[in-house]
Structure formats: C-alpha cells, structure tokens
Amino acid sequence: MRAVWKGAVTFGLVNVPVKLYSATEDHDVSLHQVHAEDGGRIRYQRKCEVCGKVVAYQDIDKAYDDGERTVVVTDADLKALPAERSREIEVVEFVPSAQIDPIMFDRSYYLEPDSASSKAYVLLRETLESTDRTAIVRLALRQKTRLAALRVHDDVLVVQTLLWADEVREAAFPALDEPVKISDTELALSKQLVESLVSDFDPTQYVDEYQQELRTLIAAKLEQGDALDTAATFGEEPEEEGAEVIDLMEALRRSLAAKRGDGADASDEADAGDGAEGSDEADAADDGTAKRKTAAKAAPKKPGAAKAGAKKAPAKKPAAKKRAS
C-alpha cells in the first residue's frame, strides 16, 4: 500500500506520528465506452473554449464564478491554505462509540505508526479499547477539512471520515406519519423469522455476484464472440418482480415454512403465536376477517347461503393439506 498522507495524531500534549493508507479498494471490472456501430473507443477531450486547443491535465487550474466575475485558484493557492498545510489529526473529543450513527461514515483509512517507537500509538489504541470510546478528530485531507472518527479495528487505528451534519438528508416520508397497528402475533411471527436467520456475520462468505457474472460474460464473449448464447451460459431464469404483500400474516407463515422446510410445523407454530392465546390474537389482528365474522353472525341465514356454506366447508381441508406439503 502507498501512504496517502503523513502527519501525527495529537491529543493534549501527546503526539503520535502516523501514516495514512486507504483501507478499501475497488475490484469492479473496468469498462470503457465504445461506439455501438463500429466499436470505436469513445474519448473525452478537455478543450479550451477561448483558443479551442486541447489542454493537458497538468495545465488545468480551478476557478470560481459568482455570475459576474471569475477568479482563478491555482494549486499553489490551495496548498498555501493554513488548513492544507496542517499535518495534524487533532482529537477534539472522545465520545461513546454507540453515539456515532453509521449513516455518517464516508471513507476508511488505516493509520500506521511512523516513528522508531510505537509506544504512543499502542497507548492510544489500548485507551480507546478499554474505555469503549471513539475519538472525534479534525484533519485536512485532499484539499478538504474533514471531520472523522478515530477507532480501533483489528489492533490497528482506523480513521473513518464523517459526513458533515448538513450533508445527511432528512428522512421525511408522510406515509410513516400514519398510525399502523401491529398485532402481537404478527410481531411474534416476525421475530421467529428473524431467529431462523440468526448467525454470526462473516463477510468472507459473501461475494459480488454481479461482478462474477460480468467476468463470466466477458470470458465467454472472448471465446465465442457476438454469437454468445447468454441463456446457455447462465441458464434462463424468470425476472423476479416485487409485489405488495397483501396478507402479511400469510407471508410470514410461508417464509417460516420455506426456511424450516416443514410447512406443517411452521404453520402450526405460527398459528400458536406465543402460546394458547395465539390463535385468538391472530383472528383479532385481521380486522377484515373479524368484521366478516361479525357480519355473518348478525345477518339472517338464507337457505341457499347455508347450502353453499355446507358445500364449501369440505373444500378447505384439501387446500390446507396442500399448503402443508
């Protein structure tokens, strides 16, 4: 790895010399643009609007335009800024780690000791671990003042740059303001489904399937050319379309049945809920069903309706068996 920044972590009068390294890297397949008609490479040129010449990247400066005037800001101007010249990661406070919302995390960097002795580095690391605190720090990196979290990861100090408070959008969704009734049985079923999927997180067991399939596609096209049959390469699978869940209870029951591989057991446990009272709660949870039952009791029975009900009753048993199998 190549260090992207060099300086020191400072808290109080303690100075910890460090080097900064990018902690993550991109493994996506690199694709460029071509003309669909003849495969010619598409390239973009940086052309000056005044002289019409193509300008090399090293000859390009930045500028600010307020609508009436334009001021050019050179690299030398930017490097002269006091914040840019700073080589310090200044600790401004230590906060409980749980207080930092993960939505604020931006980029991650490893810190390596950069001195003959790593005692100060190890002292800071062990202090953070023993107090379960995260250091909030300020630093200038790549022409920006950054707010960051300094914490421990696998015995290495890590700096994770944070978004500024005004960079996190407010989540305002009117639909969430409407009251929603969740029954005890629905919550119990949902918890059962969660428990059936509980495991210890191991990121190495997950892979980027899209990138794997893209590499397979490229290899197949290199071998077979444009005559490639993607259906033969990947197999034909119907596209899955998301649908709104109408019967939440039934969706939870089926999810548990599919996970456990035993529809009958999952369905029985789902009906039971937390105990003997589960079936009563399930009936109460479905307001539509409760209303239909009340209406059926209050309404006068017609001979034809009674016969129809008698005919439909046996038909429910085979359907229940079909779901259980």
NUBA-338564 format. One record per residue (C-alpha): residue number from 1; residue in three letters; x, z, y. Coordinates in Angstrom, 3 decimals, always signed. Layout:
# NUBA-338564
 zaro vexmar        x        z        y
  NUM    Ala        X        Z        Y
...
***
This chain:
# NUBA-338564
 zaro vexmar        x        z        y
    1    Met   +0.000   +0.000   +0.000
    2    Arg   +1.071   -0.623   +3.582
    3    Ala   +0.600   +2.085   +6.187
    4    Val   -1.761   +1.037   +8.993
    5    Trp   -0.961   +3.966  +11.313
    6    Lys   +1.676   +6.648  +11.671
    7    Gly   +1.411   +9.940  +13.536
    8    Ala   +0.570  +13.596  +12.953
    9    Val   -2.387  +15.872  +12.298
   10    Thr   -2.435  +18.683  +14.848
   11    Phe   -4.477  +21.889  +14.789
   12    Gly   -3.384  +24.685  +17.052
   13    Leu   +0.419  +24.583  +17.139
   14    Val   +0.649  +23.259  +13.578
   15    Asn   +1.912  +19.687  +13.303
   16    Val   +1.550  +17.680  +10.065
   17    Pro   +3.367  +14.292  +10.139
   18    Val   +1.375  +11.699   +8.167
   19    Lys   +0.993   +8.008   +7.386
   20    Leu   -2.450   +6.418   +7.234
   21    Tyr   -3.464   +3.978   +4.458
   22    Ser   -6.731   +2.142   +3.832
   23    Ala   -8.380   +3.901   +0.900
   24    Thr  -10.622   +0.997   -0.131
   25    Glu  -10.193   -2.701   -0.804
   26    Asp  -12.434   -5.724   -1.279
   27    His  -12.400   -7.525   -4.644
   28    Asp  -15.091  -10.100   -3.848
   29    Val  -14.419  -13.711   -4.791
   30    Ser  -13.272  -15.590   -1.694
   31    Leu  -15.303  -18.709   -0.956
   32    His  -14.837  -21.208   +1.871
   33    Gln  -17.246  -23.731   +3.370
   34    Val  -17.267  -27.434   +2.477
   35    His  -19.285  -30.481   +3.428
   36    Ala  -22.061  -30.731   +0.796
   37    Glu  -21.911  -34.538   +0.851
   38    Asp  -18.235  -35.113   +0.079
   39    Gly  -16.700  -31.669   -0.498
   40    Gly  -14.524  -31.852   +2.603
   41    Arg  -13.267  -28.484   +3.895
   42    Ile  -15.042  -27.149   +6.985
   43    Arg  -12.616  -25.637   +9.504
   44    Tyr  -13.263  -23.963  +12.827
   45    Gln  -11.072  -24.589  +15.829
   46    Arg  -10.535  -22.344  +18.848
   47    Lys  -10.875  -24.831  +21.665
   48    Cys  -10.466  -24.061  +25.373
   49    Glu  -13.463  -25.111  +27.482
   50    Val  -11.220  -25.823  +30.505
   51    Cys   -8.433  -28.014  +29.125
   52    Gly  -10.021  -28.993  +25.818
   53    Lys   -6.897  -28.023  +23.834
   54    Val   -6.948  -26.190  +20.511
   55    Val   -5.438  -22.745  +21.176
   56    Ala   -3.294  -20.800  +18.684
   57    Tyr   -4.483  -17.306  +17.889
   58    Gln   -1.400  -15.651  +19.401
   59    Asp   -2.167  -17.339  +22.738
   60    Ile   -5.655  -15.850  +22.998
   61    Asp   -6.445  -12.859  +25.222
   62    Lys   -9.684  -10.939  +25.704
   63    Ala  -11.865  -10.938  +28.798
   64    Tyr  -14.854   -9.088  +30.238
   65    Asp  -17.558  -10.937  +32.175
   66    Asp  -20.068   -8.958  +34.276
   67    Gly  -22.063  -12.087  +35.120
   68    Glu  -20.282  -12.778  +38.410
   69    Arg  -16.630  -12.064  +37.744
   70    Thr  -14.301  -12.309  +34.772
   71    Val  -11.336  -10.042  +34.165
   72    Val   -8.732  -10.870  +31.501
   73    Val   -7.490   -7.951  +29.402
   74    Thr   -4.214   -8.657  +27.598
   75    Asp   -2.810   -6.956  +24.515
   76    Ala   -0.218   -5.321  +26.748
   77    Asp   -3.030   -3.851  +28.885
   78    Leu   -4.748   -2.417  +25.809
   79    Lys   -1.542   -0.926  +24.423
   80    Ala   -0.926   +0.777  +27.763
   81    Leu   -4.113   +2.852  +27.497
   82    Pro   -3.307   +6.581  +27.033
   83    Ala   -5.595   +6.894  +24.009
   84    Glu   -3.987   +3.908  +22.304
   85    Arg   -0.519   +5.377  +22.817
   86    Ser   -1.549   +8.658  +21.198
   87    Arg   -0.074   +9.265  +17.760
   88    Glu   -2.142  +12.355  +17.042
   89    Ile   -5.061  +13.141  +14.767
   90    Glu   -6.401  +16.067  +16.750
   91    Val   -8.501  +18.646  +14.918
   92    Val  -11.284  +19.710  +17.285
   93    Glu  -13.287  +21.956  +14.937
   94    Phe  -13.857  +22.974  +11.310
   95    Val  -17.447  +22.650  +10.074
   96    Pro  -19.285  +23.326   +6.787
   97    Ser  -18.914  +20.198   +4.670
   98    Ala  -22.659  +20.050   +3.962
   99    Gln  -23.415  +19.585   +7.676
  100    Ile  -21.991  +16.047   +7.766
  101    Asp  -24.674  +13.516   +6.881
  102    Pro  -23.191  +10.747   +4.655
  103    Ile  -25.005   +8.137   +6.764
  104    Met  -22.354   +8.722   +9.440
  105    Phe  -19.379   +7.780   +7.220
  106    Asp  -17.696   +4.489   +8.084
  107    Arg  -14.180   +3.752   +6.678
  108    Ser  -11.902   +5.882   +4.498
  109    Tyr   -8.136   +6.348   +4.808
  110    Tyr   -5.578   +8.268   +2.766
  111    Leu   -3.074  +10.490   +4.524
  112    Glu   +0.451  +10.704   +3.079
  113    Pro   +2.969  +13.372   +4.137
  114    Asp   +5.626  +11.827   +6.383
  115    Ser   +8.319  +14.480   +6.551
  116    Ala  +11.083  +15.958   +4.434
  117    Ser   +8.871  +18.939   +3.653
  118    Ser   +5.189  +18.668   +2.701
  119    Lys   +4.502  +22.393   +3.164
  120    Ala   +2.334  +21.983   +6.275
  121    Tyr   +0.385  +19.184   +4.535
  122    Val   -0.256  +21.325   +1.437
  123    Leu   -1.177  +24.320   +3.600
  124    Leu   -3.855  +22.305   +5.439
  125    Arg   -5.154  +20.876   +2.157
  126    Glu   -5.470  +24.281   +0.482
  127    Thr   -7.053  +25.794   +3.578
  128    Leu   -9.770  +23.159   +3.595
  129    Glu  -10.396  +23.583   -0.128
  130    Ser  -10.546  +27.373   -0.078
  131    Thr  -12.892  +27.543   +2.917
  132    Asp  -15.114  +24.589   +1.877
  133    Arg  -14.746  +23.224   +5.387
  134    Thr  -14.252  +19.744   +6.776
  135    Ala  -12.128  +19.156   +9.873
  136    Ile  -13.679  +17.061  +12.629
  137    Val  -10.865  +15.078  +14.242
  138    Arg  -10.272  +12.541  +17.002
  139    Leu   -7.793   +9.680  +16.848
  140    Ala   -7.121   +6.262  +18.363
  141    Leu   -7.064   +3.542  +15.714
  142    Arg   -7.109   -0.232  +16.139
  143    Gln   -7.974   -0.122  +19.824
  144    Lys  -10.834   +2.310  +19.416
  145    Thr  -11.239   +6.050  +19.848
  146    Arg  -12.543   +7.340  +16.558
  147    Leu  -14.376  +10.463  +15.527
  148    Ala  -13.565  +11.284  +11.904
  149    Ala  -13.889  +13.813   +9.107
  150    Leu  -10.713  +15.130   +7.519
  151    Arg  -11.272  +16.430   +3.991
  152    Val   -9.666  +16.680   +0.555
  153    His  -10.068  +14.104   -2.201
  154    Asp   -8.135  +14.480   -5.482
  155    Asp   -5.473  +16.670   -3.849
  156    Val   -4.963  +14.116   -1.058
  157    Leu   -6.077  +14.497   +2.547
  158    Val   -8.557  +11.791   +3.499
  159    Val   -9.757  +10.726   +6.928
  160    Gln  -13.217   +9.175   +6.999
  161    Thr  -14.121   +7.651  +10.336
  162    Leu  -17.597   +8.535  +11.563
  163    Leu  -20.157   +6.557  +13.464
  164    Trp  -20.974   +7.919  +16.896
  165    Ala  -24.350   +9.633  +17.146
  166    Asp  -25.875   +6.790  +19.176
  167    Glu  -24.798   +4.252  +16.529
  168    Val  -27.162   +5.698  +13.913
  169    Arg  -30.624   +4.260  +14.411
  170    Glu  -33.678   +6.491  +14.438
  171    Ala  -35.828   +6.094  +11.336
  172    Ala  -39.312   +5.818  +12.853
  173    Phe  -41.885   +4.481  +10.377
  174    Pro  -45.575   +5.060  +11.223
  175    Ala  -46.555   +4.868   +7.539
  176    Leu  -44.640   +8.095   +6.877
  177    Asp  -46.692   +9.940   +9.507
  178    Glu  -49.836   +9.611   +7.399
  179    Pro  -50.535  +12.582   +5.074
  180    Val  -50.116  +11.838   +1.375
  181    Lys  -51.408  +14.114   -1.394
  182    Ile  -49.071  +14.558   -4.364
  183    Ser  -50.598  +16.443   -7.302
  184    Asp  -48.696  +18.998   -9.356
  185    Thr  -48.958  +16.724  -12.399
  186    Glu  -47.543  +13.712  -10.574
  187    Leu  -44.629  +15.819   -9.375
  188    Ala  -44.105  +17.217  -12.890
  189    Leu  -44.054  +13.712  -14.391
  190    Ser  -41.626  +12.527  -11.745
  191    Lys  -39.339  +15.477  -12.469
  192    Gln  -39.489  +14.692  -16.196
  193    Leu  -38.418  +11.133  -15.475
  194    Val  -35.535  +12.415  -13.331
  195    Glu  -34.445  +14.792  -16.103
  196    Ser  -34.460  +11.941  -18.628
  197    Leu  -31.899  +10.117  -16.458
  198    Val  -29.680  +13.096  -15.586
  199    Ser  -25.970  +12.502  -16.163
  200    Asp  -22.539  +13.136  -14.650
  201    Phe  -21.568  +10.401  -12.210
  202    Asp  -18.696   +8.233  -13.449
  203    Pro  -18.119   +5.326  -11.032
  204    Thr  -15.848   +3.536  -13.544
  205    Gln  -18.812   +2.738  -15.796
  206    Tyr  -20.385   +0.553  -13.110
  207    Val  -19.261   -2.974  -12.264
  208    Asp  -20.236   -5.597   -9.703
  209    Glu  -22.340   -7.835  -11.954
  210    Tyr  -22.788  -10.464   -9.255
  211    Gln  -19.031  -10.921   -8.838
  212    Gln  -18.557  -11.073  -12.622
  213    Glu  -21.235  -13.750  -12.932
  214    Leu  -19.755  -15.646   -9.984
  215    Arg  -16.341  -15.699  -11.691
  216    Thr  -18.003  -16.902  -14.910
  217    Leu  -19.769  -19.647  -12.968
  218    Ile  -16.543  -20.791  -11.286
  219    Ala  -14.653  -20.841  -14.612
  220    Ala  -17.454  -22.829  -16.272
  221    Lys  -17.598  -25.338  -13.401
  222    Leu  -13.821  -25.796  -13.514
  223    Glu  -14.179  -26.665  -17.197
  224    Gln  -17.433  -28.632  -17.216
  225    Gly  -17.734  -29.869  -13.646
  226    Asp  -21.072  -30.520  -11.967
  227    Ala  -22.656  -31.199  -15.366
  228    Leu  -22.707  -27.452  -15.982
  229    Asp  -25.920  -26.143  -17.536
  230    Thr  -26.418  -22.734  -15.929
  231    Ala  -29.253  -21.893  -18.325
  232    Ala  -26.901  -22.398  -21.284
  233    Thr  -24.158  -20.402  -19.563
  234    Phe  -26.213  -17.386  -18.527
  235    Gly  -29.424  -17.743  -20.506
  236    Glu  -32.815  -18.221  -18.920
  237    Glu  -34.471  -15.102  -17.598
  238    Pro  -37.637  -14.996  -15.502
  239    Glu  -37.183  -13.729  -11.980
  240    Glu  -38.477  -10.222  -11.541
  241    Glu  -40.970   -9.817   -8.757
  242    Gly  -41.660   -6.392   -7.330
  243    Ala  -45.285   -5.334   -7.381
  244    Glu  -47.014   -2.454   -5.664
  245    Val  -47.714   +0.439   -8.002
  246    Ile  -51.484   +0.923   -8.096
  247    Asp  -51.714   +3.649  -10.773
  248    Leu  -48.773   +5.976  -10.086
  249    Met  -49.613   +8.305  -12.987
  250    Glu  -49.681   +5.433  -15.478
  251    Ala  -46.399   +4.037  -14.105
  252    Leu  -44.733   +7.438  -14.580
  253    Arg  -46.101   +7.746  -18.127
  254    Arg  -44.873   +4.284  -19.087
  255    Ser  -41.469   +4.950  -17.539
  256    Leu  -41.085   +8.106  -19.629
  257    Ala  -42.288   +6.273  -22.739
  258    Ala  -39.812   +3.445  -22.223
  259    Lys  -36.949   +5.867  -21.599
  260    Arg  -37.644   +8.024  -24.636
  261    Gly  -38.544   +5.152  -26.942
  262    Asp  -41.632   +7.014  -28.162
  263    Gly  -44.753   +6.157  -26.225
  264    Ala  -46.992   +8.626  -28.067
  265    Asp  -44.809  +11.660  -27.386
  266    Ala  -44.170  +10.739  -23.764
  267    Ser  -47.859  +10.102  -23.148
  268    Asp  -48.859  +13.405  -24.721
  269    Glu  -46.298  +15.377  -22.683
  270    Ala  -47.343  +13.544  -19.535
  271    Asp  -50.975  +14.469  -20.122
  272    Ala  -49.983  +18.074  -20.739
  273    Gly  -48.067  +18.348  -17.445
  274    Asp  -46.696  +21.866  -17.023
  275    Gly  -48.994  +23.368  -19.680
  276    Ala  -52.579  +23.550  -20.883
  277    Glu  -53.835  +23.085  -17.349
  278    Gly  -52.002  +19.743  -17.010
  279    Ser  -54.911  +17.535  -18.122
  280    Asp  -57.273  +19.178  -15.644
  281    Glu  -54.713  +18.643  -12.842
  282    Ala  -54.282  +15.027  -13.852
  283    Asp  -58.037  +14.444  -13.588
  284    Ala  -58.093  +16.160  -10.196
  285    Ala  -55.118  +14.104   -8.998
  286    Asp  -57.007  +10.860   -9.460
  287    Asp  -59.633  +11.147   -6.714
  288    Gly  -61.212   +7.845   -7.686
  289    Thr  -61.715   +8.980  -11.268
  290    Ala  -63.154  +12.316  -10.147
  291    Lys  -65.638  +10.590   -7.860
  292    Arg  -66.724   +8.185  -10.593
  293    Lys  -67.298  +11.107  -12.968
  294    Thr  -69.378  +12.976  -10.374
  295    Ala  -71.433   +9.877   -9.610
  296    Ala  -72.007   +9.228  -13.311
  297    Lys  -73.396  +12.757  -13.813
  298    Ala  -75.659  +12.591  -10.763
  299    Ala  -77.041   +9.090  -11.382
  300    Pro  -80.085   +8.677  -13.731
  301    Lys  -79.135   +7.062  -17.031
  302    Lys  -80.704   +3.749  -17.872
  303    Pro  -81.298   +2.750  -21.485
  304    Gly  -79.185   -0.363  -21.079
  305    Ala  -76.342   +1.582  -19.492
  306    Ala  -76.431   +4.164  -22.275
  307    Lys  -76.151   +1.454  -24.880
  308    Ala  -73.324   -0.221  -23.030
  309    Gly  -71.503   +3.096  -22.832
  310    Ala  -72.018   +3.639  -26.557
  311    Lys  -70.561   +0.213  -27.307
  312    Lys  -67.511   +0.704  -25.091
  313    Ala  -66.561   +4.122  -26.481
  314    Pro  -65.013   +2.882  -29.765
  315    Ala  -63.031   +0.192  -27.892
  316    Lys  -60.958   +2.833  -26.069
  317    Lys  -59.292   +4.144  -29.236
  318    Pro  -57.548   +0.915  -30.271
  319    Ala  -56.305   +0.456  -26.691
  320    Ala  -54.798   +3.966  -26.703
  321    Lys  -53.080   +3.259  -30.007
  322    Lys  -51.698   +0.015  -28.636
  323    Arg  -50.081   +1.825  -25.718
  324    Ala  -48.649   +4.466  -28.008
  325    Ser  -46.964   +1.964  -30.298
***
